[in-house]
């Protein structure tokens, strides 16, 4: 495992609930309780394993990429 390549993403429980409800409305999978539980568990995992992560709820793909580069001190390659 190349741990230096790991980076986690999370999102707001409400947003995850909205996304999942669009897929499977009324299911346990889409319930707010399940969304909160899964997000809490993944954040615990990230912290326990020292995996850096950010909440991506309100950011574009480009903003997420910039934040990851900044947090990991990586340089953007230009081709």
C-alpha atoms as an extended CHARMM CRD file, in Angstrom:
* protein
*
        79  EXT
         1         1  UNK       CA              0.0000000000        0.0000000000        0.0000000000  PROA      1               0.0000000000
         2         2  UNK       CA              1.3640000000        3.4050000000       -0.9530000000  PROA      2               0.0000000000
         3         3  UNK       CA             -0.0090000000        5.3960000000        1.9850000000  PROA      3               0.0000000000
         4         4  UNK       CA              1.3420000000        8.6970000000        0.6830000000  PROA      4               0.0000000000
         5         5  UNK       CA             -1.1560000000        8.4200000000       -2.1760000000  PROA      5               0.0000000000
         6         6  UNK       CA             -4.1900000000        8.1530000000        0.1100000000  PROA      6               0.0000000000
         7         7  UNK       CA             -6.4960000000       11.1240000000        0.5520000000  PROA      7               0.0000000000
         8         8  UNK       CA            -10.0400000000       10.9910000000        1.8570000000  PROA      8               0.0000000000
         9         9  UNK       CA            -13.1370000000       12.9280000000        0.9160000000  PROA      9               0.0000000000
        10        10  UNK       CA            -16.2530000000       13.3920000000        2.9990000000  PROA      10              0.0000000000
        11        11  UNK       CA            -19.3690000000       15.4400000000        2.5440000000  PROA      11              0.0000000000
        12        12  UNK       CA            -22.1840000000       16.8640000000        4.5880000000  PROA      12              0.0000000000
        13        13  UNK       CA            -24.6640000000       14.2420000000        5.8370000000  PROA      13              0.0000000000
        14        14  UNK       CA            -27.5980000000       16.2180000000        4.4390000000  PROA      14              0.0000000000
        15        15  UNK       CA            -26.0440000000       16.2460000000        0.9590000000  PROA      15              0.0000000000
        16        16  UNK       CA            -25.3060000000       12.5120000000        1.0930000000  PROA      16              0.0000000000
        17        17  UNK       CA            -28.9030000000       11.9180000000        2.1920000000  PROA      17              0.0000000000
        18        18  UNK       CA            -30.1810000000       13.9630000000       -0.7910000000  PROA      18              0.0000000000
        19        19  UNK       CA            -28.0030000000       12.0350000000       -3.2530000000  PROA      19              0.0000000000
        20        20  UNK       CA            -28.9930000000        8.6550000000       -1.8650000000  PROA      20              0.0000000000
        21        21  UNK       CA            -32.6770000000        9.5820000000       -1.6640000000  PROA      21              0.0000000000
        22        22  UNK       CA            -32.5540000000       10.2730000000       -5.3760000000  PROA      22              0.0000000000
        23        23  UNK       CA            -31.3370000000        6.7290000000       -5.9060000000  PROA      23              0.0000000000
        24        24  UNK       CA            -33.3640000000        4.8210000000       -3.3070000000  PROA      24              0.0000000000
        25        25  UNK       CA            -35.8750000000        7.0620000000       -1.5700000000  PROA      25              0.0000000000
        26        26  UNK       CA            -37.1830000000        5.8080000000        1.7450000000  PROA      26              0.0000000000
        27        27  UNK       CA            -34.5370000000        3.1000000000        2.1120000000  PROA      27              0.0000000000
        28        28  UNK       CA            -32.3120000000        2.4630000000        5.1210000000  PROA      28              0.0000000000
        29        29  UNK       CA            -29.3640000000        3.1670000000        2.7860000000  PROA      29              0.0000000000
        30        30  UNK       CA            -30.6710000000        6.7000000000        2.1820000000  PROA      30              0.0000000000
        31        31  UNK       CA            -31.7980000000        7.4570000000        5.7460000000  PROA      31              0.0000000000
        32        32  UNK       CA            -30.2320000000       10.4290000000        7.4980000000  PROA      32              0.0000000000
        33        33  UNK       CA            -29.2950000000        8.1690000000       10.4030000000  PROA      33              0.0000000000
        34        34  UNK       CA            -27.3760000000        5.8000000000        8.0970000000  PROA      34              0.0000000000
        35        35  UNK       CA            -25.6670000000        8.6830000000        6.2930000000  PROA      35              0.0000000000
        36        36  UNK       CA            -24.5130000000       10.2170000000        9.5770000000  PROA      36              0.0000000000
        37        37  UNK       CA            -23.2960000000        6.8560000000       10.8570000000  PROA      37              0.0000000000
        38        38  UNK       CA            -21.2730000000        6.0880000000        7.7170000000  PROA      38              0.0000000000
        39        39  UNK       CA            -19.6990000000        9.5330000000        7.6380000000  PROA      39              0.0000000000
        40        40  UNK       CA            -18.7440000000        9.3190000000       11.3260000000  PROA      40              0.0000000000
        41        41  UNK       CA            -17.1960000000        5.8970000000       10.7650000000  PROA      41              0.0000000000
        42        42  UNK       CA            -15.1690000000        6.9260000000        7.7260000000  PROA      42              0.0000000000
        43        43  UNK       CA            -13.8810000000       10.0290000000        9.5110000000  PROA      43              0.0000000000
        44        44  UNK       CA            -12.8310000000        7.8620000000       12.4710000000  PROA      44              0.0000000000
        45        45  UNK       CA            -10.9990000000        5.6010000000       10.0150000000  PROA      45              0.0000000000
        46        46  UNK       CA             -9.2330000000        8.5440000000        8.3880000000  PROA      46              0.0000000000
        47        47  UNK       CA             -8.1230000000        9.8600000000       11.7810000000  PROA      47              0.0000000000
        48        48  UNK       CA             -7.0540000000        6.4580000000       13.1150000000  PROA      48              0.0000000000
        49        49  UNK       CA             -5.0070000000        5.7180000000       10.0000000000  PROA      49              0.0000000000
        50        50  UNK       CA             -3.6880000000        9.3050000000        9.7090000000  PROA      50              0.0000000000
        51        51  UNK       CA             -5.2010000000        9.7300000000        6.2510000000  PROA      51              0.0000000000
        52        52  UNK       CA             -5.6690000000       13.3980000000        5.3770000000  PROA      52              0.0000000000
        53        53  UNK       CA             -9.1870000000       14.3210000000        4.2850000000  PROA      53              0.0000000000
        54        54  UNK       CA            -11.4320000000       17.2380000000        3.4530000000  PROA      54              0.0000000000
        55        55  UNK       CA            -15.1500000000       17.8630000000        3.3430000000  PROA      55              0.0000000000
        56        56  UNK       CA            -15.9830000000       18.3250000000       -0.3370000000  PROA      56              0.0000000000
        57        57  UNK       CA            -19.6420000000       19.3310000000        0.0360000000  PROA      57              0.0000000000
        58        58  UNK       CA            -19.3250000000       22.8970000000       -1.2180000000  PROA      58              0.0000000000
        59        59  UNK       CA            -16.3620000000       22.6830000000       -3.6030000000  PROA      59              0.0000000000
        60        60  UNK       CA            -15.9450000000       22.1150000000       -7.3150000000  PROA      60              0.0000000000
        61        61  UNK       CA            -13.6460000000       19.3830000000       -8.6070000000  PROA      61              0.0000000000
        62        62  UNK       CA            -11.0130000000       22.0260000000       -9.3460000000  PROA      62              0.0000000000
        63        63  UNK       CA            -11.2290000000       23.4420000000       -5.8260000000  PROA      63              0.0000000000
        64        64  UNK       CA            -10.9840000000       19.9640000000       -4.3170000000  PROA      64              0.0000000000
        65        65  UNK       CA             -7.8840000000       19.2430000000       -6.4100000000  PROA      65              0.0000000000
        66        66  UNK       CA             -6.2780000000       22.5130000000       -5.3150000000  PROA      66              0.0000000000
        67        67  UNK       CA             -7.0070000000       21.7720000000       -1.6560000000  PROA      67              0.0000000000
        68        68  UNK       CA             -5.5250000000       18.2720000000       -1.9530000000  PROA      68              0.0000000000
        69        69  UNK       CA             -2.3950000000       19.6500000000       -3.6100000000  PROA      69              0.0000000000
        70        70  UNK       CA             -2.0440000000       22.2570000000       -0.8710000000  PROA      70              0.0000000000
        71        71  UNK       CA             -2.5520000000       19.7660000000        1.9810000000  PROA      71              0.0000000000
        72        72  UNK       CA             -0.1000000000       17.2560000000        0.5280000000  PROA      72              0.0000000000
        73        73  UNK       CA              2.5040000000       19.7800000000       -0.6510000000  PROA      73              0.0000000000
        74        74  UNK       CA              2.3670000000       18.2980000000       -4.1420000000  PROA      74              0.0000000000
        75        75  UNK       CA              3.1220000000       20.3420000000       -7.2050000000  PROA      75              0.0000000000
        76        76  UNK       CA              0.8220000000       20.4650000000      -10.1910000000  PROA      76              0.0000000000
        77        77  UNK       CA              2.3450000000       19.0220000000      -13.3400000000  PROA      77              0.0000000000
        78        78  UNK       CA              1.9810000000       20.9380000000      -16.5660000000  PROA      78              0.0000000000
        79        79  UNK       CA              2.1920000000       19.0590000000      -19.8340000000  PROA      79              0.0000000000
